[in-house]
Amino acid sequence: MSYASHQFTLRQLQYAVAVAETLSFSRAAERCRVSQPSLSAQIAQLEDALGVQLFERDRRRVLVTPAGRQLTDDAKVILSGADSLKRSAALKDPLSATLRIGVIPTVSAYLLPQVAPAMRSTFPELKTVWREDKTSVLVTELERGALDLALLAKEADIGNLEFVELAKDPFLLATPVSYRSAGTGPSASLDELEGREVLLLDDGHCFREQVLSVCAGTPTIEPEFRATSLSTLVQMVAAGLGITLLPLLAVRTESQRGDLLIRPFEEPVPSRTLVLAWRRLSPMAEAFKKLADTLREAYPRDDCWTKE
């Protein structure tokens, strides 16, 4: 395969991204630790090489042109790949480096205490920096190179990321203990949700969208209250203010309250699929698959909650 030669450099792309993000040549120069005249000259060379104007500038402001927006978006992908290549080339074993791993809130508190010791035992030289946030934020951070990996739910919008599955995470019905007086059986039916107030997480949480998908065929009532965590949902349910669905992964922790009734669903059981995801062009994909194997083996199993 042959490649055309390019009359621009990675450094020039870095300068262009800095100007687009700061909307200032002087602040961009400070960020890149170069003089403003040098940065301006490099931007001019880049524009000349590409044959387009990237920025509109006068003494008062800097604006990014449509061509500039497209180029700087593409440049971020290129620079992210270059960073990954540099880290990969510097290491014989990527799993002896520092990995930046994102994790969604409905997974982090329940899975990390289980898998972190296994990761430390299997890869003693590996250092991890964890970032907890919503799916959309983590996917964006992955795509721009601020993260190396992320623990996500496959059912969410995870873009064009490569991934391997770790485990199925079934959903269970959580109700107040008084709900038992309604003559409930050991397993729950989706029909039980009809006409009920189903408490949900706030907008932006992928688990909210997954529960809404489960409830799509059943008329339910969503109260105005929306929680920011599963723990808050559980407390509201225990107080008799509604019912909710919980992922099995969270049940051992969140079922400690004596005033909560947890029941598995009848077949077909609603669930999510947890995955370890990374950029498709990452040169460390094979190492990430080894890490996924360790996570899969250490994943907590609690089958008693899935049996009638």
N, C-alpha and C positions, 0 to 999 in steps of 0.2 A: 504494500500500500504506500502510495506517495502522498506527501503533504506539501501544500504550497508554503513558501516562505512568507513570514509576516514582518512588516516594517514597524512593529510596535513591541513594547516590552511589558512584562508583568508589573514592573514598577510604575509604568505609565498608567496601567489599569488601576493600580492601587491609588494613585493620585486622583484619577477621575472619580473613583468611588468615594474617596474622602471629600472631594468638592461637592458631589451630589448629596452626600449625607449632611454636610455642614452648611451648604449654600454659602460658602465663604472661602475665598482663596487663601486668606491669611490664616483662618482657623484650620483649614486643611493642611497648610504648610506646617503649622505647629504640631498637628497630630502626626504627620509623617516625618517630623524632625528634619525638615529641609527649609531652605530659604524660600520666600514667596516667589522671587524672580525665577529660581530654578524650577519650582513646581509649575509656574505659569508657562515656562518654556517647554516643559515636558508635555503639558496638556496641549499646547499649540502643535507640537510635533505629532501627537496622537491624532488630533483632528485632521492634520494634513495627510497623515498616512491613511486614514479612513475616508477622507474626502467628505466629511460631514462636520457640522458645528454642534458641539455637545452642550455648550452653555451660552446663555445670553448674559452678558455682564456689563455693568456700568459702575459708576462710583458709588451707587447706593445699594445695589443688590445683585445677586446672582440667581438666575433661573435655569433649570434643566430643560433642554429642548426635548421633543418627543424622541428624536434619535438618541439623545443623551440618556433618557430613561431606559430605553431598550438596551443600549450598550452597557450601562452600569449594572443592570440586572444580570446580563450575561456575564459581565466581568466578575461579579460576586461568585457565580458558579465556578468559573475558571480559577479564581484565586482560592476558593475552598478546595478544589481538586489539587491545586499546587501545594497547599498546606498539608493535605493528607499524604501526598506523595513524599513531601519532605520528611514528615514524621515516620512514614513507613521505611524510607531509605536509611534513616538514622538508627533504625532498630532491627536487630536480627529477629527479635520476638516482640511483636506488637503488644502481647499480653504481659510484658514486663514494663510497660509504659504507664502513663496516666491517661485514662479514658474518661471522657465527659459524657455522662449517661443521663438522659431525661427519663422521667417516670410520671405517670398520671396520678393524681391524688387518691383515686379509688383503688390504687394498687400499692403505692409506696409504703404506707404505714403497716400494711398487712403482709407484704411479700419481702421487703428488704431485710427485716430481722431474721427471716428464714433462710434467704439465699446468700446474704453477705458473708457469713462464716464459711460457707462452701466455696465461694469465690476466693476468699483469702487463703483457704487451705489448698485449693487446686492451683492457684496462681499467686504464690506468695510475694512476687515482685510487682504485681499489678496494683496500681493506685487508682481509685475511683473518685470522681467528683460528681455527686448526684444533683440533679436539678428537677424539682417538682413543679409541674405546671400543667395547664390544660393542653389537650391534644393539639389544637391549632397552633399554640405557641411553640410546642416542642417540635412539630413538623417544620415550622418556619426556621427554628434554630438549627435543626438538622440540615435543612437544605442550604442554609447560608454558611454552614461549617462551624457554628458555635457549639454544636454537640457532635459526638461521634456515633452515639447509639441512643435508642429510646425504647422503653417498655410501654407498649401501647395496646389498645384493643383493635383487632383487625376490622371490626364492624364500623369503626369510625372512619372519617375521611383522612387517610394517611398518605394521600398523594401517590407519587411514583416511587415510593421507597421499596427497597428490597427487604424481605423479612423471613424469619423462620418462626414457626408456631412453637409455643412453649406448653400451653395447656388450655383445655376448655374450662371455663369458669361458670358453672350453672347458677341461675338466679333462684332465690327462695323467697317465700312470702313472709313478711314480718308484720305481726299484728299484736295488739294488746292481749294479755292473758285472758281478759274477759271475753274475748272473741270466741274462746272455746265453748262458751255456753250456747253458741248458735248451733251446736251439734256438728262441728267440723270433724272431718276424718283426718287420718294421718298425713294424707297428701292433699295439696291445694289444687284447685282448678282455676283456670283463667276466668271462668264465669263468676267466681267469687268477687272479682274486681268490679263487676257491673254496678254502677250507681254508687260506688264507694269513693271516698276522698282519698286519692293516692298521692302521697307526699313525694316530691321530686327534688333533685338538686337544681341549682341555679343554671341559667343559660350558660352555654360554653362548655359544660361538663359532658363528655361523650356518653357517660353512663345515663344521663338524663335522656338523651336521644334514644338510647337502646331500650330504656323502659317505656318510653312513648311508643316505640315501634312494637313492643310486646302488647301494649294496651290498645293498639290501633283498631282492632276489631271488636273492642269491648267498650261500651260507653262508660266513662269514668269521670270523676270530678277532680279537678286540680285546684286545691286551695291557693289563695294568693301567696301564702308563705312558701319560700323556696330556700333550701338549705345550702350551705357552702361545703358541707362535709357529710359523710355517711353517719358519723357519730351524732350529729345534730338531728338527722332524720330519725335515728333510733330513739333518741330522747323524746322527740315529738310523738312518735308512735306509742311509746311506753306511757306517755301522758294521756293517751286516748284521743289524740287529735287527728287520727287517720291511720292508714296502713301504707306499707311501702314494699319495694322489692330490694333485696340485698344480694350482692354477689357472694357465692360460697366462700371465696377467699377472705371476705371480711367477717364472716359469721362467727368464727371462734372468738374473735376479739369483741365484736359488738353484741354478742348474745350473753354477756356476763350479767346483764340486768335480769333479775328474777321476774320482772313484770313484762316480759316480752315472749311471744309465742312465735317460734320459727318452724315453718313447714316446707318441705320440698314440693315442687310442682309435679303433677302427673305428666306422662309423656304426651306430646313432645315437650321436653323441658326447655324453657328459654335459657339462653346462655350467651356468653361472649367468648371470644378466642383471644388470649393474650399472646403477644408476639414480641420478639426482639427485632427492631428495625434499624436500618442504616441506609446511607445514600447508595444508589445503584453503582456508581463509579468508584466507590471506596476501594482502595487497594488492600484493605485489611479484612475483606469479606470472609476469607477462610478462617482467620483467627476469631472473628466474631461468631462464626458457626460453632467453634470449639467452646466459646464462652456460653453460647446458647445451650449446648449439651449439658454443661454444668448447672445452669439455671433450671433446666428441665428436670434433671435428676434430683435437685434440691427442692423442687416445688412442693409445697405442703399438700398432703392428701388427707381429706377428712370425709371419707365415704359414708360415715354414719348419717350425715345430713342429706344424703341423696337417696337413701333407702326408705321404703315405707315401713 
